[in-house]
């Protein structure tokens, strides 16, 4: 089946935690379901509630980031640079693999949207309906919140005594 039938669309449309109707991709295309874990299928509503209950997490993370940059630079001022090149390589490999998996998990939704929606619906529609709920929403959540651990990139610059240019820390803060 290339496109889901109208009965399948009705069967696979459900409200998310805010009551907004969305369609779960693995339900629309049953052949895709074995590629999704039960964890992915169940996490959408929990994550939205967690985000609403914890809006301070990004603010605290960015505040700690700025303080740790300043403290780290002061700590390293009279020390020799550390050599964490191998750790940095593993860290970058981990981030690359995570990003690639995220691509594999969100690309099917993008392709489905490009085939079944108009450009106006894709660019101007409700993000929760288009891709922000269910399993795709989970991976978008994971990508957005992966920016917090990515703040560790700066740790490697500090301990290697490399300059931290404005663009680097501005990018991480925003």
DRENBA-451573 format. One line per 2 residues: their letters; for each residue z, y, x of N, C-alpha, C, CB. Coordinates in Angstrom, 3 decimals. Atoms other than C-alpha are relative to their C-alpha. Glycine has a CB too. Layout:
N
A) Z/Y/X/Z/Y/X/Z/Y/X/Z/Y/X ~ ...
END
This chain:
174
XX) 0.000/-1.178/0.843/0.000/0.000/0.000/0.000/1.243/0.890/1.221/-0.003/-0.960 ~ 0.089/-1.207/-0.805/-1.115/3.283/1.574/0.876/1.095/-0.587/-1.451/0.473/0.102
XX) -0.824/-1.015/0.646/0.460/5.653/-0.943/0.871/-0.664/-1.057/-0.877/1.114/-0.629 ~ -0.869/0.607/1.007/3.433/4.852/-3.167/-0.490/0.285/-1.416/1.427/0.506/0.165
XX) 0.387/-0.165/1.408/2.776/4.343/-6.866/0.955/0.987/-0.665/0.009/-1.374/-0.755 ~ -0.850/-0.964/0.705/4.194/6.797/-9.405/1.322/-0.647/-0.421/-0.733/0.563/-1.235
XX) -1.256/0.673/0.358/6.755/4.184/-10.531/0.902/-0.130/1.234/-0.286/-1.403/-0.613 ~ -0.769/0.099/-1.251/7.818/3.722/-6.896/0.605/1.360/0.346/-0.903/-0.505/1.168
XX) -0.507/-1.350/-0.268/8.174/7.496/-6.495/1.215/0.281/-0.875/-1.100/1.064/-0.246 ~ -1.120/-0.203/0.919/10.426/7.628/-9.562/1.202/-0.825/0.440/-0.404/-0.370/-1.441
XX) -1.076/0.899/-0.430/12.470/4.664/-8.313/0.681/0.498/1.274/-0.549/-1.407/0.223 ~ -0.512/-0.421/-1.312/12.915/6.223/-4.863/0.469/1.449/0.032/-1.063/-0.196/1.046
XX) -0.485/-1.376/0.069/13.883/9.722/-6.024/1.440/-0.020/-0.483/-0.891/0.870/-0.939 ~ -1.428/-0.013/0.339/17.619/10.326/-6.077/0.589/1.345/0.411/0.760/-1.177/0.698
XX) -0.639/-1.258/-0.403/19.947/13.315/-5.887/0.818/-0.194/1.276/0.901/0.536/-1.133 ~ -0.876/0.053/-1.175/21.626/14.090/-2.592/1.387/0.492/-0.413/-0.576/0.864/1.186
XX) -1.374/-0.375/0.304/25.265/15.182/-2.357/0.095/1.337/-0.735/0.805/0.062/1.275 ~ 0.012/-1.289/0.702/24.363/18.680/-3.634/-0.763/-0.061/-1.315/-0.606/1.067/0.885
XX) 0.717/0.154/1.253/22.397/17.273/-6.574/-1.477/0.318/0.084/0.616/0.855/-1.021 ~ 1.414/-0.307/-0.191/18.984/18.096/-5.101/-0.763/-1.312/0.155/-0.218/0.926/1.241
XX) 0.778/1.234/-0.041/16.392/15.381/-5.702/-0.828/-0.078/1.279/-0.912/-0.100/-1.229 ~ 0.820/0.246/-1.176/14.777/13.906/-2.608/-0.479/-1.444/-0.049/0.791/0.288/1.316
XX) 0.560/1.352/-0.055/12.742/10.803/-1.785/0.277/-0.617/1.362/-1.521/0.020/-0.286 ~ -0.307/0.713/-1.241/13.859/8.253/0.788/-1.244/-0.746/0.449/1.200/-0.982/-0.188
XX) 1.254/0.529/-0.523/10.940/7.221/2.986/-0.041/-1.525/0.015/-0.230/0.523/1.390 ~ -0.003/1.468/-0.071/11.979/3.589/3.517/-0.054/-0.639/-1.384/1.241/-0.488/0.741
XX) 0.111/0.508/1.369/12.196/3.179/-0.265/-1.429/0.171/-0.519/0.999/0.725/-0.932 ~ 1.382/-0.238/0.424/8.771/4.717/-0.876/-0.959/-1.023/0.610/-0.434/1.417/0.386
XX) 0.843/0.957/-0.726/7.232/2.371/1.692/0.868/-1.201/0.388/-0.656/0.663/1.276 ~ -0.922/1.123/-0.240/9.129/-0.948/1.448/-0.226/-0.727/1.323/-0.119/-0.987/-1.117
XX) 0.253/0.669/-1.277/7.445/-2.327/4.568/0.751/0.663/1.151/-1.491/-0.010/0.299 ~ -0.738/-0.712/-1.045/9.388/0.297/6.555/1.497/-0.305/-0.010/-0.208/1.484/-0.153
XX) -1.447/0.183/0.131/12.843/-0.720/5.308/0.639/-0.822/1.123/0.293/-0.656/-1.307 ~ -0.649/0.757/-1.091/13.506/-3.381/7.995/0.206/0.811/1.283/-0.825/-1.223/0.323
XX) -0.128/-0.815/-1.199/13.136/-0.647/10.621/1.144/1.015/-0.090/-1.298/0.720/0.261 ~ -1.115/-0.917/0.202/16.087/1.320/9.194/1.303/-0.782/-0.036/-0.182/0.813/-1.298
XX) -1.304/0.653/0.006/19.716/0.416/9.791/0.785/0.421/-1.243/0.791/0.343/1.289 ~ -0.863/-0.360/1.126/22.347/0.399/7.050/0.735/1.307/0.295/1.013/-1.133/-0.296
XX) -0.659/-1.243/-0.399/24.081/3.167/9.001/-0.880/1.200/-0.338/0.327/-0.017/1.509 ~ 0.923/-1.105/0.292/20.995/5.395/8.711/-0.140/0.210/-1.506/-1.382/-0.273/0.626
XX) 0.194/-0.101/1.445/20.593/4.620/5.029/1.204/0.622/-0.703/-0.279/-1.372/-0.582 ~ -1.211/-0.421/0.700/24.190/5.524/4.196/0.577/1.332/0.460/1.033/-1.041/0.153
XX) -0.674/-1.144/-0.601/24.965/8.596/6.343/-0.327/1.360/-0.596/-0.312/0.034/1.416 ~ 0.383/-1.318/0.502/23.192/11.434/4.513/1.097/0.778/-0.699/-1.121/-0.149/-0.924
XX) -1.027/-0.762/0.719/25.894/12.454/2.018/1.241/0.284/0.842/0.405/-0.744/-1.245 ~ -1.207/-0.197/-0.812/28.789/11.989/4.471/-0.174/1.164/0.963/0.339/-1.277/0.780
XX) 0.223/-1.036/-0.998/27.232/14.303/7.053/-0.012/1.389/-0.616/-1.302/-0.249/0.727 ~ 0.023/-1.311/0.652/26.612/17.138/4.614/1.425/0.463/-0.278/-0.819/-0.051/-1.313
XX) -1.387/-0.357/0.308/30.240/17.065/3.499/0.740/0.360/1.300/0.723/-1.174/-0.741 ~ -0.660/-0.275/-1.280/31.395/16.937/7.140/-0.397/1.378/0.525/-0.355/-1.087/1.036
XX) 0.461/-1.313/-0.454/29.254/19.980/8.003/0.664/1.131/-0.775/-1.513/0.102/-0.135 ~ -0.616/-1.028/0.833/30.637/21.970/5.093/1.481/0.153/0.354/-0.164/-0.346/-1.497
XX) -1.424/-0.032/-0.308/34.209/21.032/6.048/0.310/0.459/1.428/0.587/-1.360/-0.224 ~ -0.249/-0.312/-1.414/33.775/21.836/9.781/-0.966/1.042/0.558/-0.094/-1.262/0.829
XX) 0.955/-0.990/-0.513/31.747/25.033/10.237/0.423/0.610/1.333/-0.184/1.101/-1.012 ~ -0.508/-0.587/-1.237/33.921/26.013/13.209/-0.450/-0.765/1.247/1.511/0.053/-0.044
XX) 0.343/0.825/-1.163/32.648/23.202/15.488/-1.004/0.694/0.935/-0.572/-1.337/-0.466 ~ 0.929/-0.671/-0.926/29.582/25.063/16.859/0.590/1.256/0.646/-1.272/0.371/-0.734
XX) -0.581/-1.234/-0.538/31.535/28.311/17.292/0.997/-0.320/1.112/0.690/0.811/-1.121 ~ -0.976/0.410/-1.014/34.364/26.594/19.192/-0.720/-0.539/1.233/0.967/-1.068/-0.569
XX) 0.751/0.580/-1.114/31.843/24.685/21.319/-0.621/1.089/0.878/-1.095/-0.937/-0.528 ~ 0.636/-1.080/-0.762/29.993/27.854/22.350/1.062/0.844/0.711/-0.863/0.892/-0.933
XX) -1.082/-0.744/-0.646/33.260/29.702/23.048/0.535/-0.740/1.216/1.131/0.258/-0.989 ~ -0.475/0.810/-1.129/34.492/26.849/25.248/-1.052/-0.027/1.108/0.334/-1.444/-0.461
XX) 1.105/0.019/-0.972/31.072/26.753/26.947/0.054/1.233/0.903/-1.365/-0.065/-0.729 ~ -0.032/-1.252/-0.772/31.273/30.410/28.015/1.228/0.026/0.910/0.007/1.233/-0.949
XX) -1.226/0.008/-0.805/34.889/30.042/29.194/-0.115/-0.978/1.167/1.214/-0.363/-0.872 ~ 0.120/1.009/-1.058/34.091/26.891/31.170/-1.030/0.393/1.067/-0.380/-1.346/-0.610
XX) 0.950/-0.498/-1.009/31.072/28.493/32.846/0.733/0.941/0.961/-1.208/0.738/-0.680 ~ -0.712/-0.972/-0.830/33.250/31.358/34.070/1.070/-0.683/0.858/0.643/1.082/-0.883
XX) -1.041/0.709/-0.751/36.133/29.068/35.090/-0.627/-0.896/1.067/0.881/-0.840/-0.952 ~ 0.668/0.890/-0.952/33.750/26.603/36.761/-0.558/0.752/1.195/-1.115/-0.757/-0.687
XX) 0.543/-0.801/-1.108/32.050/29.303/38.807/1.130/0.477/0.908/-0.802/1.213/-0.541 ~ -1.160/-0.407/-0.800/35.475/30.568/39.916/0.565/-1.170/0.798/1.088/0.588/-0.903
XX) -0.509/1.205/-0.662/36.616/27.032/40.758/-0.884/-0.396/1.182/0.091/-1.162/-1.001 ~ 0.948/0.432/-1.036/33.484/26.351/42.833/-0.242/1.071/1.071/-1.325/-0.379/-0.644
XX) 0.306/-1.121/-0.891/33.481/29.729/44.604/0.198/-0.341/1.483/0.865/1.188/-0.364 ~ -0.304/0.298/-1.395/35.099/28.481/47.840/-0.120/-1.493/0.318/1.396/0.485/0.336
XX) 0.183/1.430/-0.221/34.060/24.842/47.587/-1.462/-0.295/0.341/0.440/-0.806/-1.245 ~ 1.356/0.463/-0.269/31.056/22.943/48.833/-0.582/-0.569/-1.296/-0.018/-1.069/1.147
XX) 0.610/0.579/1.212/28.556/21.862/46.167/0.193/-1.520/-0.026/-1.516/0.347/-0.070 ~ -0.070/1.453/0.195/29.038/18.391/44.751/-1.422/-0.548/-0.040/0.781/-0.365/-1.316
XX) 1.316/0.634/0.081/26.186/15.899/44.784/0.017/-1.005/-1.153/-0.378/-0.702/1.354 ~ 0.049/0.844/1.192/25.826/14.527/41.262/-1.450/-0.217/-0.435/0.819/0.634/-1.150
XX) 1.424/0.139/0.329/22.048/14.069/41.442/-0.269/-1.256/-0.839/-0.835/-0.044/1.287 ~ 0.226/1.241/0.752/22.172/10.451/40.225/0.545/0.130/-1.425/0.666/-1.202/0.721
XX) -0.567/-0.219/1.338/24.467/11.379/37.324/-0.896/0.916/-0.820/1.415/0.599/0.101 ~ 0.918/-0.912/0.682/22.127/14.241/36.453/-1.260/-0.732/-0.450/-0.372/1.174/0.918
XX) 1.197/0.765/0.364/19.157/11.854/36.495/0.279/-0.898/-1.203/-0.485/-0.848/1.196 ~ -0.352/0.852/1.144/20.943/9.424/34.148/0.203/0.833/-1.263/1.273/-0.811/0.304
XX) -0.219/-0.892/1.143/22.005/12.306/31.891/-1.340/0.429/-0.608/0.819/1.244/0.430 ~ 1.313/-0.427/0.488/18.427/13.569/31.647/-0.779/-1.166/-0.604/-0.807/0.632/1.137
XX) 0.648/1.187/0.567/17.133/10.030/31.048/0.569/-0.295/-1.391/0.188/-1.228/0.935 ~ -0.639/0.221/1.301/19.656/9.580/28.225/-0.510/1.003/-1.039/1.533/0.105/0.130
XX) 0.482/-1.024/0.940/18.622/12.889/26.618/-1.463/-0.218/-0.369/0.178/1.398/0.599 ~ 1.421/0.263/0.259/14.947/11.990/26.954/-0.174/-1.181/-0.960/-0.745/-0.280/1.323
XX) 0.081/1.170/0.886/15.430/8.578/25.325/0.472/0.365/-1.402/0.842/-1.172/0.559 ~ -0.507/-0.439/1.300/17.521/10.119/22.539/-1.052/0.831/-0.732/1.299/0.813/0.172
XX) 1.029/-0.841/0.625/14.804/12.718/21.881/-1.193/-0.827/-0.455/-0.464/1.084/0.972 ~ 1.130/0.859/0.372/12.101/10.048/21.847/0.330/-0.829/-1.240/-0.380/-0.927/1.170
XX) -0.414/0.754/1.193/14.057/7.926/19.344/0.011/0.919/-1.214/1.400/-0.640/0.206 ~ 0.014/-0.968/1.097/14.550/11.037/17.210/-1.413/0.286/-0.482/0.667/1.295/0.433
XX) 1.405/-0.180/0.365/10.800/11.607/17.295/-0.493/-1.181/-0.835/-0.871/0.163/1.264 ~ 0.438/1.196/0.735/10.171/8.015/16.178/0.596/-0.066/-1.399/0.375/-1.256/0.770
XX) -0.671/0.054/1.298/12.647/8.442/13.299/-0.428/1.125/-0.938/1.494/0.052/0.196 ~ 0.379/-1.124/0.866/11.348/11.791/12.024/-1.508/0.143/-0.183/0.553/1.282/0.563
XX) 1.458/-0.109/0.097/7.601/11.533/12.671/-0.567/-0.639/-1.272/-0.639/-0.640/1.211 ~ 0.544/0.561/1.248/6.965/9.149/9.719/0.180/0.937/-1.201/0.668/-1.336/-0.298
XX) -0.231/-0.941/1.107/8.513/11.703/7.349/-0.979/1.166/0.084/1.458/0.525/0.020 ~ 0.960/-1.094/-0.185/6.358/14.469/8.817/-1.396/-0.429/-0.425/-0.015/0.466/1.466
XX) 1.335/0.498/0.375/3.206/12.370/8.444/-0.107/-0.196/-1.507/-0.305/-1.325/0.723 ~ -0.016/0.173/1.465/4.154/11.444/4.865/-0.139/1.362/-0.685/1.315/-0.710/-0.463
XX) 0.059/-1.339/0.604/4.720/15.125/4.055/-1.383/0.623/0.162/1.059/0.916/0.627 ~ 1.318/-0.596/-0.244/1.415/16.164/5.626/-1.074/-0.601/-0.909/-0.398/-0.186/1.465
XX) 0.983/0.666/0.854/-0.468/13.648/3.474/0.268/0.255/-1.482/-0.002/-1.499/0.274 ~ -0.337/-0.088/1.429/1.406/14.161/0.194/0.372/1.396/-0.489/1.128/-0.919/-0.293
XX) -0.401/-1.351/0.406/2.266/17.880/0.198/-1.021/1.025/0.469/1.392/0.345/0.559 ~ 0.847/-1.105/-0.448/0.418/21.155/0.470/0.685/0.700/1.172/-0.280/1.006/-1.166
XX) -0.578/-0.770/-1.107/0.937/23.411/3.479/1.104/0.915/-0.508/-1.086/0.826/0.716 ~ -1.004/-0.882/0.578/2.840/25.800/1.239/1.290/-0.760/-0.279/-0.525/0.640/-1.285
XX) -1.196/0.800/0.276/5.227/23.043/0.122/0.730/-0.369/1.294/-0.379/-1.275/-0.773 ~ -0.619/0.405/-1.269/5.823/21.927/3.714/0.723/1.166/0.660/-1.056/-0.564/0.955
XX) -0.575/-1.125/-0.716/6.465/25.392/5.158/0.964/0.843/-0.828/-1.090/0.864/0.503 ~ -0.813/-0.877/0.833/8.097/27.106/2.184/0.943/-0.746/-0.935/-0.888/0.887/-0.802
XX) -0.828/0.785/0.907/9.761/24.250/0.307/1.438/-0.127/0.479/-0.594/-1.369/-0.178 ~ -1.409/0.227/-0.303/13.437/23.328/0.245/0.110/-1.044/1.108/0.779/-0.452/-1.268
XX) -0.093/0.897/-1.155/14.244/21.766/3.614/0.750/-1.289/-0.334/0.690/0.709/1.158 ~ -0.728/1.215/0.373/16.708/19.338/2.012/-0.905/-0.991/-0.709/1.190/0.342/-0.889
XX) 0.922/0.870/0.722/13.955/17.973/-0.205/-1.061/-0.550/0.957/-0.666/0.763/-1.170 ~ 1.103/0.376/-0.878/11.279/17.902/2.490/0.444/-1.011/1.055/-0.581/1.240/0.675
XX) -0.405/0.935/-1.060/13.287/16.184/5.233/1.484/0.030/0.323/-0.766/0.293/1.244 ~ -1.390/-0.177/-0.390/16.945/17.169/5.265/1.009/-0.892/-0.669/0.378/1.353/-0.244
XX) -0.926/0.924/0.645/18.453/14.365/3.209/-0.314/-1.427/0.441/-0.079/0.127/-1.543 ~ 0.230/1.410/-0.294/18.837/10.637/3.689/-0.121/-0.291/1.486/-1.236/-0.466/-0.696
XX) 0.089/0.446/-1.394/17.867/8.862/6.905/-0.688/1.026/0.898/-0.745/-1.321/0.074 ~ 0.644/-1.031/-0.822/15.504/11.583/8.147/0.959/1.161/0.216/-1.312/0.500/-0.662
XX) -1.008/-1.050/-0.129/18.197/14.153/7.460/1.066/-0.356/1.022/0.648/0.268/-1.341 ~ -0.970/0.440/-0.998/20.601/12.071/9.534/-0.511/0.278/1.413/0.305/-1.497/-0.170
XX) 0.543/-0.198/-1.348/18.276/12.218/12.555/-0.182/1.479/0.321/-1.334/-0.729/0.146 ~ 0.062/-1.444/-0.237/17.747/15.948/12.114/1.399/0.525/0.326/-0.589/0.741/-1.238
XX) -1.389/-0.346/-0.293/21.538/16.331/11.996/0.351/-0.401/1.440/0.958/-0.694/-1.009 ~ -0.298/0.487/-1.348/21.831/14.227/15.170/-0.669/0.886/1.051/-0.462/-1.464/0.161
XX) 0.705/-0.871/-0.944/19.219/16.388/16.914/0.706/1.349/0.126/-1.461/0.207/-0.444 ~ -0.646/-1.315/-0.024/20.906/19.652/15.937/1.334/-0.083/0.733/0.208/0.535/-1.435
XX) -1.307/0.106/-0.636/24.343/18.456/16.988/-0.068/-0.553/1.418/0.897/-0.867/-0.831 ~ 0.153/0.419/-1.403/22.975/16.964/20.222/-0.010/1.217/0.913/-1.299/-0.822/0.193
XX) -0.015/-1.218/-0.809/22.803/20.565/21.368/1.379/0.255/0.579/-0.446/1.199/-0.830 ~ -1.359/-0.180/-0.537/26.596/20.495/21.853/0.164/-0.796/1.299/1.068/-0.445/-1.044
XX) -0.085/0.703/-1.289/26.562/17.679/24.465/-0.994/0.535/1.039/-0.242/-1.486/-0.211 ~ 0.970/-0.549/-0.956/23.490/19.323/26.011/0.558/1.194/0.772/-1.271/0.414/-0.728
XX) -0.644/-1.076/-0.751/25.799/22.131/27.074/0.432/-0.499/1.379/1.215/0.551/-0.777 ~ -0.364/0.578/-1.303/26.731/19.736/29.909/-1.055/0.253/1.076/0.221/-1.495/-0.143
XX) 1.029/-0.342/-0.990/23.443/20.683/31.562/0.519/1.054/0.975/-1.278/0.509/-0.700 ~ -0.503/-1.093/-0.815/25.212/23.783/32.816/1.060/-0.483/0.985/0.569/1.096/-0.887
XX) -0.992/0.582/-0.907/28.019/21.690/34.340/-0.665/-0.388/1.322/0.679/-1.236/-0.650 ~ 0.694/0.429/-1.211/25.497/20.242/36.770/-0.439/1.194/0.846/-1.211/-0.858/-0.362
XX) 0.356/-1.202/-0.765/24.301/23.719/37.739/1.226/0.574/0.716/-0.621/1.068/-0.931 ~ -1.220/-0.574/-0.573/27.874/24.882/38.320/0.472/-0.821/1.196/1.112/0.077/-1.063
XX) -0.536/0.819/-1.101/28.975/21.913/40.464/-0.979/-0.137/1.158/0.367/-1.382/-0.511 ~ 0.978/-0.005/-1.093/25.732/22.025/42.465/-0.160/1.410/0.585/-1.366/-0.529/-0.500
XX) 0.009/-1.402/-0.444/26.333/25.785/42.946/-1.399/0.616/-0.083/0.524/0.101/1.436 ~ 1.311/-0.589/0.262/22.923/26.660/41.532/0.205/1.252/-0.862/-0.960/-1.031/-0.709
XX) -0.149/-1.197/0.846/22.396/30.065/39.923/-0.233/-0.343/-1.477/-0.988/1.109/0.452 ~ 0.159/0.179/1.444/22.788/30.184/36.157/-0.641/1.275/-0.521/1.384/-0.300/-0.725
XX) 0.719/-1.197/0.426/20.128/32.575/34.960/0.318/0.310/-1.467/-1.526/-0.182/0.198 ~ -0.269/-0.465/1.363/20.507/34.589/31.775/-0.693/-0.878/-1.028/-0.449/1.449/-0.167
XX) 0.756/0.796/0.962/17.803/32.583/29.997/0.661/-1.355/-0.250/-1.429/-0.201/0.493 ~ -0.631/1.315/0.149/19.670/29.309/30.628/1.197/0.066/-0.947/0.443/-0.538/1.369
XX) -1.182/0.001/0.847/23.008/30.246/29.137/-0.288/0.621/-1.368/1.135/0.749/0.686 ~ 0.375/-0.572/1.302/21.426/32.384/26.399/-0.627/-1.080/-0.888/-0.988/1.190/0.186
XX) 0.644/1.109/0.724/19.301/29.385/25.374/1.068/-0.938/-0.575/-0.968/-0.790/0.943 ~ -1.024/0.931/0.462/22.391/27.158/25.142/0.920/0.645/-1.042/0.822/-0.503/1.185
XX) -0.891/-0.660/0.965/24.509/29.719/23.292/-0.677/0.166/-1.361/0.442/1.373/0.535 ~ 0.671/-0.215/1.282/21.888/30.437/20.670/-0.481/-1.305/-0.579/-1.169/0.961/0.156
END
